[in-house]
Amino acid sequence: MSEGSRFQSIEDVLISNSRTPVLEGEREHDRKENHEPVSGRRSLVSKPSRSDSVFRNVSYAAGMATVGIMLAVGVFLTLRASDALSVAGFSFLTEQEWSPETQKFGIAAVLFGTITIALIALCVSVPLSLGAALLISEIVSPKVRTALITLVDLMAAVPSVIFGLWGVFYLQANVIPVSQWISTNFGWIPIFRVSNAAGELATEASAFTSSAFIAGIVVGLMVVPTQTSVMREAFSQTPMGEREGALALGSTRWGMIQTVVLPFGRGGIIGGVMLGLGRALGETIAVYMIISPIFVINWELLKTGTNSVSSLIALRYGESSQFGLSALMAAGLVLFLITLAINFTASSIVARSRSGAESG
């Protein structure tokens, strides 16, 4: 490098260092005066693509459509039931007789039968579902687990009319001796006593057919797959570290299930039970095929005769007058509100258990 070029480079460095630094604010001010774009903070979120926008809009539309359908059903039932409710008033919930033509009607008897059948169904389904869920998630090998999960899912796909036929032509004949035994040995309990017209203990088989007990057993078997799936999913989310920790401390498998799995899956158990209850309350065809409809509250669960709201609608829909249809709509509205509240509560509990809120 020549002597002249060296002095030239030193002079350039001195000139550059002697320049006054321009602050960022002054630079942005000059850009604004010169109408130049001002560089702002860059966003970490990229602009959604067209496919993302379409997917989001379709998802919002589907969600709003679901809510809209539920609201439309509720509004429809309310409007159609207004005539009957304006006539019956609060007695609609306390009257047992069903005679819209004489303006004397209510759902006390059918609502009692609906709740009775649902509670009997839970007594049958909860132990079976809990045992099946623990068997699938904690005991069997992975290959057997896959087969059992498939079997439970297939059971959920069986139409209710098939369960109804099975209950009428097979289960009922085999349950009647059990009902007779319960009534004979536990008849001192009012709900297990079956009395004849004279008030004496009935023993003939005809007094035990088409009862709430038989209908409850069939409905209970129908809701087992739903409850089993919910409980199994809750149990499978138990942290593996807690399982291994319990076993490492000397706990048996049942001890680990009792102290770790069951407390963690408490929300799933409650949610599964309530989801099963919601389905049991609304079951129609199987119950309609089994029961012998009556319009009086029957406290004897093993005795012939009971009713349900859904069976009432299926039984009287085709022969009802305009006002009778309004009364049926009112009964449907009550059932709709009850099942909606139960299913919403159950879904909330299941969602909390899935998020780990119930793990403590």
PLY file of the C-alpha trace (Angstrom):
ply
format ascii 1.0
element vertex 360
property float x
property float y
property float z
element edge 359
property int vertex1
property int vertex2
end_header
0.00 0.00 0.00
1.40 3.46 -0.98
1.90 6.28 1.47
-0.85 8.39 -0.17
-3.52 5.69 -0.01
-2.70 5.04 3.69
-3.26 8.70 4.56
-6.49 8.68 2.53
-7.95 5.74 4.51
-7.00 7.33 7.85
-8.73 10.54 6.77
-11.90 8.63 5.87
-11.97 6.96 9.31
-11.55 10.28 11.11
-14.31 11.90 9.08
-16.71 9.01 9.76
-16.01 9.10 13.52
-16.51 12.86 13.69
-20.04 12.66 12.32
-22.84 13.24 14.84
-24.86 10.04 15.45
-28.48 10.20 14.41
-30.94 9.01 17.03
-33.61 6.46 16.09
-36.37 8.94 16.86
-34.85 11.58 14.59
-34.44 9.01 11.82
-38.12 8.02 12.08
-39.06 11.73 12.17
-37.08 12.35 8.97
-38.77 9.34 7.35
-42.18 10.71 8.27
-41.30 14.10 6.77
-40.02 12.45 3.62
-43.11 10.18 3.51
-40.97 7.09 3.85
-42.42 3.93 5.52
-41.61 3.65 9.21
-40.35 0.26 10.31
-42.37 -0.99 13.34
-42.00 -4.03 15.59
-42.26 -7.21 13.59
-45.09 -9.58 14.57
-44.20 -13.13 15.55
-47.53 -14.39 14.20
-47.61 -14.91 10.49
-50.56 -13.85 8.44
-53.02 -16.78 8.17
-53.16 -18.45 4.82
-56.32 -18.75 2.81
-56.79 -22.37 3.84
-56.43 -21.44 7.53
-59.01 -18.70 7.16
-61.44 -21.02 5.41
-60.98 -23.70 8.07
-61.50 -21.22 10.90
-64.64 -19.79 9.32
-66.07 -23.26 8.67
-65.35 -24.28 12.26
-67.03 -21.17 13.63
-70.02 -21.78 11.37
-70.32 -25.40 12.50
-70.15 -24.42 16.15
-72.72 -21.66 15.75
-74.97 -24.01 13.78
-74.87 -26.55 16.62
-75.81 -23.92 19.18
-78.45 -22.56 16.84
-80.04 -25.99 16.38
-80.25 -26.50 20.14
-81.82 -23.09 20.61
-84.22 -23.73 17.73
-85.35 -27.01 19.31
-85.89 -25.32 22.65
-87.82 -22.42 21.11
-89.93 -24.80 19.01
-90.88 -26.94 22.01
-91.64 -23.87 24.10
-93.92 -22.34 21.48
-95.76 -25.59 20.78
-96.13 -26.34 24.51
-97.38 -22.88 25.48
-101.07 -23.72 24.96
-100.96 -26.79 27.22
-98.81 -25.12 29.86
-101.12 -22.10 30.02
-104.03 -24.45 30.80
-102.28 -26.86 33.17
-99.99 -24.44 34.95
-97.86 -25.81 37.76
-100.15 -28.84 38.09
-98.51 -30.17 34.93
-95.67 -31.37 37.16
-97.89 -32.78 39.92
-100.86 -34.34 38.09
-100.63 -38.10 37.44
-103.54 -38.54 35.04
-103.07 -37.96 31.31
-106.30 -36.78 29.71
-105.74 -33.63 27.63
-109.28 -33.90 26.23
-110.70 -33.20 29.70
-107.89 -30.72 30.41
-106.66 -32.88 33.27
-103.15 -33.96 32.48
-99.67 -33.98 33.96
-96.38 -35.82 33.92
-95.94 -36.71 37.59
-96.43 -40.43 36.97
-94.40 -40.63 33.75
-91.63 -38.45 35.17
-91.45 -40.69 38.23
-91.24 -43.74 35.98
-88.54 -42.10 33.86
-86.37 -41.32 36.88
-87.00 -44.76 38.39
-85.92 -46.59 35.24
-82.85 -44.36 34.92
-81.76 -44.96 38.52
-82.19 -48.72 38.16
-80.14 -48.51 34.97
-77.34 -46.73 36.84
-77.36 -49.38 39.57
-76.74 -51.94 36.83
-74.38 -50.01 34.57
-72.02 -48.26 36.99
-70.44 -51.39 38.53
-70.15 -53.03 35.10
-68.68 -49.91 33.49
-66.23 -49.26 36.31
-65.00 -52.84 36.30
-64.71 -52.96 32.51
-62.83 -49.64 32.40
-60.34 -50.78 35.04
-59.91 -54.12 33.28
-59.17 -52.47 29.95
-56.86 -49.72 31.23
-55.00 -51.47 34.05
-55.04 -55.26 33.84
-55.14 -56.84 30.38
-52.32 -56.90 27.84
-52.19 -54.34 25.00
-53.49 -56.83 22.42
-56.45 -57.84 24.56
-57.01 -54.18 25.42
-57.40 -53.29 21.76
-59.88 -56.12 21.23
-61.94 -55.11 24.27
-62.04 -51.47 23.21
-63.31 -52.53 19.79
-65.92 -54.78 21.41
-67.17 -51.97 23.66
-67.41 -49.61 20.70
-69.37 -52.20 18.72
-71.73 -52.67 21.66
-72.44 -48.94 21.60
-73.44 -49.23 17.94
-76.16 -51.85 18.56
-79.60 -50.28 17.86
-81.86 -49.83 20.86
-84.62 -51.85 19.19
-82.34 -54.90 19.33
-81.92 -54.43 23.07
-85.69 -54.08 23.34
-86.34 -57.34 21.50
-83.72 -59.12 23.57
-85.27 -57.77 26.75
-88.81 -58.80 25.80
-88.15 -62.29 24.48
-85.14 -63.43 26.51
-84.22 -61.30 29.50
-87.72 -60.90 30.92
-88.32 -64.64 31.29
-85.01 -65.03 33.13
-85.43 -61.99 35.36
-88.95 -62.81 36.60
-87.69 -65.61 38.94
-85.14 -63.16 40.35
-87.88 -60.58 40.90
-90.03 -63.18 42.66
-87.15 -64.14 44.93
-86.42 -60.51 45.80
-90.09 -59.83 46.56
-90.40 -62.95 48.70
-87.26 -62.35 50.77
-87.14 -58.56 50.83
-90.81 -57.74 50.54
-90.68 -55.97 53.90
-88.96 -53.15 51.98
-91.81 -51.22 50.28
-90.10 -50.78 46.90
-89.43 -54.54 46.64
-92.92 -55.64 47.64
-95.37 -56.76 44.95
-98.96 -56.76 46.17
-102.12 -58.01 44.50
-105.53 -56.33 44.53
-106.24 -57.66 48.02
-103.02 -56.18 49.38
-101.39 -59.57 49.82
-97.94 -60.53 48.60
-98.18 -61.59 44.94
-96.26 -64.61 43.74
-97.62 -65.29 40.23
-95.27 -64.53 37.34
-97.77 -62.25 35.59
-97.41 -59.71 38.41
-93.71 -59.24 37.62
-93.74 -58.75 33.84
-93.13 -55.43 32.07
-91.82 -53.79 35.22
-89.53 -50.85 35.81
-86.94 -53.32 37.09
-86.74 -55.18 33.78
-86.72 -51.97 31.75
-83.98 -50.55 33.97
-81.77 -53.60 33.44
-82.07 -53.32 29.66
-81.38 -49.58 29.66
-78.46 -50.12 32.03
-76.84 -52.54 29.61
-77.37 -50.01 26.83
-75.46 -47.23 28.62
-72.53 -49.43 29.69
-70.44 -48.66 26.54
-70.80 -44.89 26.98
-69.79 -44.96 30.62
-66.98 -47.44 30.02
-65.40 -45.29 27.29
-65.43 -42.13 29.42
-64.06 -43.87 32.51
-61.39 -45.75 30.55
-60.12 -42.55 28.98
-59.93 -40.88 32.39
-58.02 -43.81 33.91
-55.58 -43.99 31.00
-54.50 -40.39 31.65
-53.12 -41.22 35.09
-49.41 -40.19 35.09
-47.10 -43.15 34.71
-44.74 -41.68 37.30
-47.40 -41.85 39.99
-48.22 -45.44 39.07
-44.57 -46.51 39.19
-44.01 -44.57 42.40
-46.83 -46.40 44.16
-45.54 -49.77 42.96
-41.97 -48.88 43.95
-43.15 -48.15 47.49
-44.45 -51.70 47.77
-48.06 -51.19 46.79
-49.96 -54.01 45.12
-51.68 -53.46 41.80
-55.05 -53.07 43.50
-53.49 -50.72 46.04
-52.05 -48.63 43.22
-55.45 -48.54 41.50
-57.17 -47.59 44.74
-54.75 -44.83 45.76
-53.66 -43.44 42.38
-55.90 -44.38 39.46
-59.33 -44.02 41.05
-58.65 -40.61 42.67
-57.16 -39.31 39.43
-60.13 -40.56 37.39
-62.77 -39.29 39.82
-63.97 -36.65 37.37
-64.21 -39.19 34.56
-66.24 -41.53 36.76
-68.72 -38.83 37.71
-68.93 -37.54 34.15
-69.46 -41.02 32.74
-72.21 -41.75 35.24
-74.02 -38.52 34.41
-73.68 -39.05 30.66
-75.18 -42.49 31.12
-77.97 -40.96 33.19
-78.73 -38.49 30.41
-79.05 -41.27 27.87
-81.11 -43.44 30.21
-83.61 -40.64 30.78
-84.20 -40.22 27.06
-84.31 -43.87 25.99
-87.52 -44.56 24.08
-87.81 -47.67 21.92
-86.42 -50.28 24.30
-88.47 -48.96 27.22
-91.59 -48.65 25.05
-91.29 -52.30 24.00
-90.86 -53.62 27.54
-93.11 -51.66 29.89
-96.85 -51.83 30.42
-97.89 -48.13 30.44
-99.84 -46.83 33.43
-100.59 -43.30 34.59
-100.16 -43.66 38.31
-97.05 -43.53 40.46
-95.97 -47.12 41.11
-93.64 -47.39 44.09
-93.29 -51.17 43.66
-90.36 -51.43 41.26
-90.79 -55.15 40.60
-94.50 -54.94 39.80
-96.04 -54.81 36.34
-96.67 -51.31 35.09
-94.66 -48.12 34.78
-94.19 -45.34 32.25
-91.70 -42.80 30.93
-91.86 -39.45 29.20
-90.35 -40.70 25.95
-92.65 -43.73 25.88
-95.66 -41.49 26.51
-94.76 -39.38 23.47
-94.23 -42.46 21.29
-97.50 -44.01 22.51
-99.82 -41.01 22.17
-98.30 -39.00 19.32
-100.27 -40.60 16.48
-103.70 -40.37 18.12
-103.53 -36.97 19.81
-105.56 -33.89 18.96
-104.01 -30.49 18.43
-104.21 -29.72 22.13
-102.98 -33.22 22.96
-99.93 -32.63 20.79
-99.29 -29.42 22.70
-99.38 -31.40 25.94
-96.92 -33.93 24.50
-94.66 -31.06 23.44
-94.76 -29.79 27.03
-93.69 -33.22 28.27
-90.91 -33.25 25.70
-89.81 -29.78 26.80
-89.41 -30.93 30.40
-87.40 -33.96 29.30
-85.31 -31.77 26.98
-84.40 -29.37 29.78
-83.56 -32.16 32.23
-81.32 -34.07 29.83
-79.69 -30.86 28.59
-78.78 -29.84 32.14
-77.45 -33.30 32.99
-75.40 -33.65 29.81
-73.98 -30.13 30.13
-72.91 -30.83 33.71
-71.41 -34.17 32.71
-69.50 -32.66 29.80
-68.09 -29.96 32.07
-66.91 -32.54 34.59
-65.32 -34.70 31.89
-63.57 -31.66 30.38
-62.14 -30.72 33.77
-60.89 -34.25 34.35
-59.21 -34.28 30.93
-57.42 -31.02 31.66
-56.08 -32.42 34.90
-58.15 -30.21 37.18
-59.26 -33.25 39.14
-55.82 -34.82 39.49
-55.36 -33.52 43.00
0 1
1 2
2 3
3 4
4 5
5 6
6 7
7 8
8 9
9 10
10 11
11 12
12 13
13 14
14 15
15 16
16 17
17 18
18 19
19 20
20 21
21 22
22 23
23 24
24 25
25 26
26 27
27 28
28 29
29 30
30 31
31 32
32 33
33 34
34 35
35 36
36 37
37 38
38 39
39 40
40 41
41 42
42 43
43 44
44 45
45 46
46 47
47 48
48 49
49 50
50 51
51 52
52 53
53 54
54 55
55 56
56 57
57 58
58 59
59 60
60 61
61 62
62 63
63 64
64 65
65 66
66 67
67 68
68 69
69 70
70 71
71 72
72 73
73 74
74 75
75 76
76 77
77 78
78 79
79 80
80 81
81 82
82 83
83 84
84 85
85 86
86 87
87 88
88 89
89 90
90 91
91 92
92 93
93 94
94 95
95 96
96 97
97 98
98 99
99 100
100 101
101 102
102 103
103 104
104 105
105 106
106 107
107 108
108 109
109 110
110 111
111 112
112 113
113 114
114 115
115 116
116 117
117 118
118 119
119 120
120 121
121 122
122 123
123 124
124 125
125 126
126 127
127 128
128 129
129 130
130 131
131 132
132 133
133 134
134 135
135 136
136 137
137 138
138 139
139 140
140 141
141 142
142 143
143 144
144 145
145 146
146 147
147 148
148 149
149 150
150 151
151 152
152 153
153 154
154 155
155 156
156 157
157 158
158 159
159 160
160 161
161 162
162 163
163 164
164 165
165 166
166 167
167 168
168 169
169 170
170 171
171 172
172 173
173 174
174 175
175 176
176 177
177 178
178 179
179 180
180 181
181 182
182 183
183 184
184 185
185 186
186 187
187 188
188 189
189 190
190 191
191 192
192 193
193 194
194 195
195 196
196 197
197 198
198 199
199 200
200 201
201 202
202 203
203 204
204 205
205 206
206 207
207 208
208 209
209 210
210 211
211 212
212 213
213 214
214 215
215 216
216 217
217 218
218 219
219 220
220 221
221 222
222 223
223 224
224 225
225 226
226 227
227 228
228 229
229 230
230 231
231 232
232 233
233 234
234 235
235 236
236 237
237 238
238 239
239 240
240 241
241 242
242 243
243 244
244 245
245 246
246 247
247 248
248 249
249 250
250 251
251 252
252 253
253 254
254 255
255 256
256 257
257 258
258 259
259 260
260 261
261 262
262 263
263 264
264 265
265 266
266 267
267 268
268 269
269 270
270 271
271 272
272 273
273 274
274 275
275 276
276 277
277 278
278 279
279 280
280 281
281 282
282 283
283 284
284 285
285 286
286 287
287 288
288 289
289 290
290 291
291 292
292 293
293 294
294 295
295 296
296 297
297 298
298 299
299 300
300 301
301 302
302 303
303 304
304 305
305 306
306 307
307 308
308 309
309 310
310 311
311 312
312 313
313 314
314 315
315 316
316 317
317 318
318 319
319 320
320 321
321 322
322 323
323 324
324 325
325 326
326 327
327 328
328 329
329 330
330 331
331 332
332 333
333 334
334 335
335 336
336 337
337 338
338 339
339 340
340 341
341 342
342 343
343 344
344 345
345 346
346 347
347 348
348 349
349 350
350 351
351 352
352 353
353 354
354 355
355 356
356 357
357 358
358 359
